[in-house]
Amino acid sequence: MEMVPVSPFCKLLLPGDLFTEFWRCYWKKGALLRTVKKVPIEDYAPDLEDPAMHVEGDATDLEGVTTDVTGGTSEIERGVTDGEEGVAGVDERGTGSNVSNHAIALEHHPSFQAVFQYSHTLVRNEMMVASRALLDQFSDPPSAPATATSHKRKHSRSSWSTDDSTNDDEEDPLDDFPPAHPFVTEVDELISLFKAFIKTAFRRPDIWGAFIHTGEPGVGKSIWLTVMVLLARLHCQLPTVYYTGPNACYLFCEEGVFYIDEIAKQPPHMTIPLGNYLRSICAWLLLDVNENSPTLGCPEFFAKNIFVVQASSPREKHWDWAKKLGVMAKRHYMDVWSVAELLAGAAYQSPIRAWDRELIVTSCNEVGPSARAVYAIHSDKALDEKRLRIQDEIANLELPQLRKVIGLATDRAVSHSIIYIRPKKNRSEYQFAIPSRHIREQLSERCLNLFKMETDVEFQRFCSLPKTRPIGGAMLERYVQDAFDRAQMRMIQPLEQCSMKNRSMVGYRVSGKPRSSPNFLSIGLHGSKSAFRIVSTDEQPANVSVPRQIFNRRMSTMEAGMFYVPEADNQPTYDAVLTSMEETTGGEPIMHALLIQVTLAQTHDVKEEGIAWLQARGVSKFTYVVVTPHDTFTKISLSESVDKLIPDKYHLEIKTLHDRF
């Protein structure tokens, strides 16, 4: 077997060194699988997001994972046996057999904690999706890119199998977020992942030279790199270089751990033997780059010789080394945490302490879904301080910064506390999002105040590009919520029914052709209990504006003759509601709700949850109005039951925001 070419800049670390102990535990003794825990997550709150998927039965025992990638004759078995490195098997803490109330965690060996400062890691589904996307580059034949849909768990799943069955009509890139359950609950999935890593031994992808794993600060990119890639490779005895930069790195291989010093400063002829060796064993380089990193990219020596896996911030300067060096790099964007994930993961943060559930929810709703930011808020005072910092950042925004967002690649023209990125379904592309309604209201107000008479031009610019549509959507939503309580007449067009590939859904689309006899939405109090009417002529509007009221999920009743605006982003189905009291043909009074949905998306689902919520609060009749900017052709999809509950559906086009002023 070829030996590591020792040189003055490549030296074997002696026993007792932290990295040597780290190698001994994970390469030689397989401590990784022995520290797998099944931990309770009683704070997981499926009511805040999609319901958790119920999986029957307990997690299976850890299987033996074997590999012979070192060139030797003996296999190293990675079974589940008692040993000094950790607890064998799965720790059944907590009660109950519903796996959806538990998650798989890695309770790391002390040597790992000493090196990387992590203690207890819950395995997010987002980590598994990223690992699958990485391993897909070594598939033979190449498989489709990993998506959130591809990795929804199935019962008794024991190996990686891609399920590419998706609804082509659902084009909203965020439809599949968050997954049915935010954390991995079955040990078999982790075992399958490690087996898939073994299959990459002595293989190189055909075209890709690097995998760039990126996303917002605080989503878990560094933990993914060290836990789901470095530990997995060491467990499977796969040669790996961990680059700590700017000039130092550690090579983990069968002989031990080698410290490679200042490789970029060595003359080319001195590095040829090491380069040949790394290529021969198909080593990987793991590189973690963020705002505080001493290095901004990968040294040319490694980029030209081995496959690079990088965890990086979204700033282009952190991964443009690949373009400069001619390396084909596949980018993968990691999604942010949901409220449910933040609640479930709080108990396993280090240091362990008591958490205020309500404070976590409030922090996420007001400052956004960054786990790092939310977990840093320990009190109401800390939350107030964070609010003030964000308010100051928004107040200091100027037009050049906002305009720069439109042409943004991924450079940071605006703080991620105000505008952040979310991945699309293919995970290799992204779009902008605004962290919370609290920030959205401040940002849209700032935008409208800055733009003034330029509002329509800037609004159309934001709406024209997919990446910046959430900003345009925030402006339009703010405009509707500010303007639609005033007495006015608005022309509306009935939506046209259209076919859907998913035959269980009923589709409607915005017509591109104006009708010769349109309808009109008359907003204003017509009597004390009637806030709107649908009429066929452009009549004189009512003189009295509609009273405004904030609503939330906890509200038990609704009144007629009101304009309701949601308190939070996660209200189902609608962005605003107008209510009127009408009489049936039998003379009985019923409450009629006009559901106002603002969207810039190509498709939008009307879900039954919001309708049921309104029915429980006294609404009997529904009319739906989708509000879009000019030349936005949206498709609406409804289940058959919802379609029957909403017989009348209209489109309202907003061509100008000037009347706000």
N, C-alpha and C positions, 0 to 999 in steps of 0.2 A: 504494500500500500504506500502511495506517495506520502512523504512527510512534509510538514510545514517548513518552508525555507526560512530558517532563523537568520536574522541579520541584526545589526545595531538598532534598527528601528522596528523590529518585530521580535519581541521577547516573550518567553513563557512566564506566566505569573506563577508564583510559588504557592504551595498549600497554605491556607490560612488567610489569603487575600479574599475579600468579600466576593469578588466575581468568581474566584475559584470555588468557593463554597456554594455559590449560586449555581455554577455549572455542575458541581457534584450532586446537588439535590435534584436538579431537574433533568440533566442529561443522563447521569449514571444511575440514579435511584428512582426516577419517575415520580417525583413528589407531587406533580401537578394533579393527576387524577385522584390521588389519595387525599387531596384537600378539597375535593368537591363536596359542597354542602347543599342540602335542600332546606331552605330557610323559610319561615312564615313571612308573609307580607300582608298582615291583617289590615294595614292602612291603605292597601290598594282599593281605589274607589271607582269601579266601572261605571257608576252613574255619571261621572264627570266626563267620560269619553265613551267609546263603543264598549258594549258589555264584554266581559272577559269570556274567552272561549272555555267551555267546560270540557275537561279531558278526564275520562274515567281511568281509575287505576293509579297505582304508584309508579314512580320512576323505576326503571329496570336497573339491575346490578350493572356495575361497570364491566364492560367486556375487556378481554385482553387485547391489547393493541401491540402488534409486533412489527418489527422492521429490521432489515439488514441493509443499511445504507452506507456502512463504513468500509465495506470491502472485506470484512472478516468472515469467519465461518459460523460464528454463533449469533443467535438472535437474542435481542434484549426484549424480554416480555414485559409489557406494561399492564400487568393484571392488577387485581384488587387484593392485596395481601397486607396484613398488618406490618407496620414498620415504624421506624423512628420519625419518618418524615410527616406523618399525619394520621388522621383517622381513616380507617379502611372503609370503603364503600360510601354510602350516602347517609348523612346524618339526618334522621327523621325527627327534626325538632318541630314542635307544634302538634296540633291535632287536626283530625279531619282528613278525608281521602280525596277531597277536591283539589286537584293539582293547581287549579287556577288561583288558589289562595297561597301558593308557595312559589318560590323561584329558585333557580340554581345559582349558587354563589361559589366563588373560589376564595377560600380562607388561606392566605398565602403563608408559605414557610418563612420563618424569621429572616433567613438570608435574603429572601426576595424583598421583604419590607425594608431591610437595612439598605439595600441598593436603590430601590425605587420609591420608597415612602408610601406604598399602598398597603392596605391592611385587609380589606374585605370587599370584593367586587361582585356585584350582581351582574349577571350576564344579560345585557340588553339584547333584544331582537335585532336592533340596529347593528350591533357588533357582528352578529351572525350573518346578516345580509351583506355587510362589508367584506367579511371573510369569504363568503361564497362568490362575490364579485371578483375578488382577488384570485381565488382558485380557478374560476372559470377561464382565466387566461391560459391555463395549463390543460384545459379540456381537449380531448381528442375524439371526435372533431370538436371545434369550438362551439360552445353552447350560447344561447341567447343571453343578453345582459341580465344581471340579477335585478329583480324589482321587488317592491314590498309585497306584491301579489304572489310572486313566485315562492315566497317563503312563509306563507301562512301555514301553520302547523296542521298536520293531519294525525288521525289516531294511529298509534303504533308505528310511527314513522321511524325507520331504522337506518336510512341512508339518504344521502343527498339526491333528491329527485325533483327536477324543475317542473312546476305546474304553470304552464304559460297560458292557461285559459283565462282570458280577460274579456271584459265587456268593451267592445270597440266604441260603443256609444258614449262611454264615460271618459271624456277627454280631459277633464279637470286633473291637472298633475298632482293634486293633493288629495284626491278622492280616497286613496288607500291608507292615509295616515289618520290616526296612529294604527298600528296593527291590532288585531283582536286582543292580544295580551302583550304588554310591553316587555316582559322578561321571558327568558327561556325557562320552561318548567319541566322539560324532560331531559334526563341525563343522556339518553340515546342521541340527542341532537349534537351534544358536545363530543361524544365518542365518534360520531360520523364525521364531524369536522376534522378531528385529529387524523382519522384514517385518510381523509382527503388530502391532508398535508403530506402524508407519507407518499402518496402517488406522485408528488411533485419532485421526488428525489431524482437527481441527475437529469432533470428536464429543464428546458428553457422555452418560454413562449415564442411562437414563430415571429411575431412582429413587435410585441410590446417589450420595452426595456425597463419600464417603471410603472408603478401603481401609486398614484397620488391620492391619499385619503384625506379629504378636507371637509370643512364645515365650520359652523360658528364656534367661538371660544366657549369652552365649558360643556361640550356635548359628549366628550369621552374619547376623543381621537387618540390621545396619548395612552390611555388605559387599553384601548383596542390594540395599539401597536405592541405594547409590552405583554399584555395578557393573552390576547387572541392570536398573536403572530409569533412573538419571540418565545413565550413559554411553550406554545404548541410545537414549534420547530425544535426546541431543545428537548422536549419530551419525546419527539420522534427521532432524535439524534440526526438532525439535519444541520449542516454547517451554516452558521449565521454570523454576520458581522454587525455589531451594534455600534453605531457611530455617535459619539458624544460631542465631537467637534470642539473647536474648529479644526484641530489637527490630530485628535486622538480618537481611537476606537478599539473595540474588543472583538477578537475573533474566537468564537466558540466552535470547537471541532473535537474529533475523537481524542486527540492528544491532550486536550485541556483548553485553557484560555490564554490567548496571546494578546499582548498589548502592542498595538501598532501606533507609532508616534510620528506625527508630522509627515504623513505620507505625501502631502501636496508639495513639500519642500525637497523631496528626494529627486535626484537626477533620474531620467527615464530608465537608463540601463540598470539601475539598482532595484527598480520595482518590477522588472520583467519576470523574475522567478515567482514572486508572490502573485502577480497577475495571472500567470499560467496556472499556478496551483488553485487559485480561487475559481478560475473558469473550469478546471478539471473536476472539481467537486460540486459545481453548480451552487455555490454559496449565494445567499441573499444578503443585501445590505439593508438594515433597518435604520431609518433616519427620522428624527422628530424635530420639527422646525416650528417655532411660534414666535410671538413678538419679543420674547425674552431670550431667544436662542442666540448664542454667540456666532452662529453661522447661518447663512441665508440659503444655502444650497448644497448640492452633492459634489464632492471633489471629482474631477474629471477621471482620475484613476479608477474609481469604483464604477462610475457611470459607463465607462468603456469596457469594463470587464465582467460585471455581475448584475443581476436583476436587483432593482432598487424598490423598496417599499417605504414610502414617506408619509408620515402624519404631518399635516400642514395647516396653517391658518388659511383663510380664503385669499389673502393678498397674493397677487400674481408674482410679485418679486420673490416669493418664497419657493415657487416651483418653476420659474421661467428658465432655470438652469437646463432643464430638459430640452427646451426649444433651442437654446444657445449651443448645446452639445449635440444636437441632432438625435436625441433619444425619443422614441415613441412612448409617450406617457399617457396612461389611461387615468382619467380623474373620476373619483367617486365621492359624492357629497353625502354626508351623514346628517340625519334629521335631528331636530331639537327634541327636548324632552316634553312629554305631555304632563298635564297636572297630575294625572294618575301615577305616572312614573316618579314624579318628584315626591309624591306622598309615600309611595311604596319604598323608594330608595333612601328616604331620610334616616331611617333607623340604622342603616349600615354605613353611614358616613363616619369618617374619622376626624376628630375624636368623637366617640359615642356620647350623645347627650339627649336630653328630652327635647322633643320638637313640638311646636304649636301648630297643629294641623291647619287651623284657620289662617294663621300667619303665612304658611306656605301657599295656600290657595290665593290669598290676597296678593302676596308678592308676585306670584306668577301672572295673575290677572292685570297687575298694574305695571310691573317692570319687565315682563316678558318671560319666556320659557328657558332661560339659561340656567342650567343646574348650578353652575359656579356662582352666579349672581344670587339665585334664590337661597342656596344653602349658606351664603355669607350674611344673610339677613337674620339676625338672632332676636330682634326685638322690634317693637313699633317705632322706636326712635331710629333704628338703622334703616327701616323702610322709609321713613320720612326723609332721611338724609339721601337715600337713593333717588327718591322722587325729585328732590330739589336738584340733584346733579343732572338728571335727565331733563328737567325743565330748563335749566341753564343751557344745556347743550342745544335744545330746540330753539330757545330764544336767541342763541347766537348764530343760528343757521342763516346763510345768505343765499341769494339766487345762484351765484356760480357753483356752490356746492350741490344744490338741488339739481341744477342742470347737468352737472357732471355725472350724477347717478344714471341719467338716461343713456349715456355712452359708456357706462362703467363695464369693465371686464370683470374684475373682482377686486379692484383696488378700493381702498377704504376712503371714499369721499365724505361719507357720513358715518358717524359712530354706529357700531352694531347694537348699541342700546336703543337706537332709534329705528334703524332699518337693518334687517338681517336677511340671510338667505335661507331658502328651503329647497331641498332637491325635488326635481321632477321624478316621474315614475322610473325613468331609465337610470336615475342616480348619477348620470354623467353630465347633466345640465341642471341649472338652478333658476329660481326666480326670487325676486325680492318679496319680503313680507314685513309687516309692522307688528311688533311684539304684543301689543295689547290695545284694547279700546281706549284706555286712559292716554296712552302715547299717541294713538291714531287721532284722537280729538285735538290734542295739542299740535301735532304735526300738520294736520289738514288746516287748522286755523292759521298756523304760521304760513303755510303755502298760499292760502287765499289772501292773506294780508300782504305777502310779498309780491304776489303776481298782479293784484289789482286789475287794471285794464288788460294786462297780458294773460289773464286767467285762462281764457278759452284756448289760446295758442298753447300755453304750457300744459293745460289739461289734456288736450288732444295729443300732445307729444308723449305724456306719461301713459296715455291709454293705447298708443299705437304700438308699443313694444311689449312683448310678453313679460319680460323681466321686471318692468316697472309698472305693470298694470295694477298691482296692489296699492300703489301710491295714488294712481288715478281713481281707483275704486274707493279709497278712503276719502278723497275729495268729493266724489259724487255722493257717497253715502252721507257725508256731513252736510252737503248741500240739501239733499232730500229731507234729512231730519230737521234742518233749520227752516226750510221753506214750506214744507207740506202741511203745516198747521194753519197757514194763512189762507184766507178765502181766495179762490182762484178757479180758473177753468183750464183743463189740460186735455189735449187731443190724445186719444188712445185708439189702438188698433187691435182687433181680436187676433189671438195667436192662431196659426194654421196647424192643423193636425198633420203629423208626418209619420213615416214608418220608423221603426226601431229594430235594430238587429236582435236585441233582447226582447223576445216576444211577450215576456211577462210584464213589460213596461209600456206605457202609452206616451208617445212623443208629440211635442208641439214646437213650432219654430216661429221666429220673428220673420214676418213677411218683408221682403225687400221692395214690394210694390204698395204704395199708398192706396187705400180704398177711396172710391168716389164719395162714399157717405160714411165717414168715420164716426165713432162714438166720442163722447166727451166725459171726463171725470170732473164733476163739480165738487170742490172741497170747500167746506165752510158749514156752519151750523144752520140747518134747515129746521128750525124748531130747537128745542133744548136737547133732544136725544138723537139727532141725525147729523152725522159729521160728513157724509158724502152721498152722492147720487151718481148713477151712470145714466146719462141722457144722450139723446140722438141729435140735439141741436146745440149750437154754441150760444147758450142763454147767458143772461146777466148773472154773475156769481153771487153767492150769498155775501152779506156784509160783515158777518161775524166770524172771526177766526176760531179754530177748534182748540179747546183746552188741551194742554200737553201734560203727559204723565210718564214717568219712568217706570218700567215694569221689569220684573225678574222672575225666576222660577218659583220663588217662595210666595208670590202673590196668589191669593186664593180666589178672588173674584175680579171681574172686569165690568166697567160701566159703559153704557151706550153714550155716543156723542163725545168721544175722546180720541186724542191722537197719542198712541202709545209708542215710546221709543225704548229699545232694550237697554238694560243696564250693562250687560256684558256681551262679549263676542259670541259666547257659546249658546245663545238663545236659538232654538231650533226653527228652521224654515224661513223666517222673515226678519227684515231689518226695521220695519215699522208697521203699525197696525192702526187703521181708522175703524171706528165702530159706529153703527147706526142701529136704531130700533125701528123695525118694520112690522107690518101686520101680514099674516098669512091670508089666504083666500077665505079661511074660516073666521077671520077676525082676531086670531090669537097673536099677541106680540112676540116677536123673536128678535134675537140680536144677530146682526149681519156684520161680518168682519171683512174689511178689505186688506189683504195681505200684500205688503209692498216689499218686493225683493230687488235689491240693487245688485247688479252683477256685471262684470266685464268678461266673464269666462265664456268659452264656446259652448259649454254644456253646464246645466245646473239641475240638480235633483231636488224635487219637492218631497220631503219625507213625511211620513204619517205621524211621526212623533209630535211635531208642532201642531198639527191639526187636532190630535187627541188632547194636547195640553189646553188648547183654546176651548174645545168642547167641554172639558171638565170645569171651565170657568164661565159657562153659560152661553157660548156662541153656538148658533144652530146653522147659520148659512155663511158661505164663504165665496169671495171673489178674489182672484189673484191678478196682480199687476207686476210684471217684471220691468224694471227701469234700467235702461242702458244708455251709453253715449251714442252719438250719431254713428251710423254705419257699423254697428255691432250686431252680428247675426247670431243670436243665442238660441240654443236648443234646450227645451225644458223636458225633463222626463219625470213621469209619475207612475206609481203603481195603479192598477185598475181601481182599487178601492179608494185611493186618494182622488183619482180622476172623477169618480162619481160624486165625491163630496164637494168638488170645486167645479161646477158646471161652466162658469164664465171665467175666461183667462184672457188677459190683455197685455199689450206692450205699450210702454210709454217711453218715448225717445227724448233725451235731454240734449239740446243742441248748444245751449249757452248757459253759463253760470253767472252772467252779468246781473240778472235780476236779484241776486243775493245782495247786491250793493245798492 
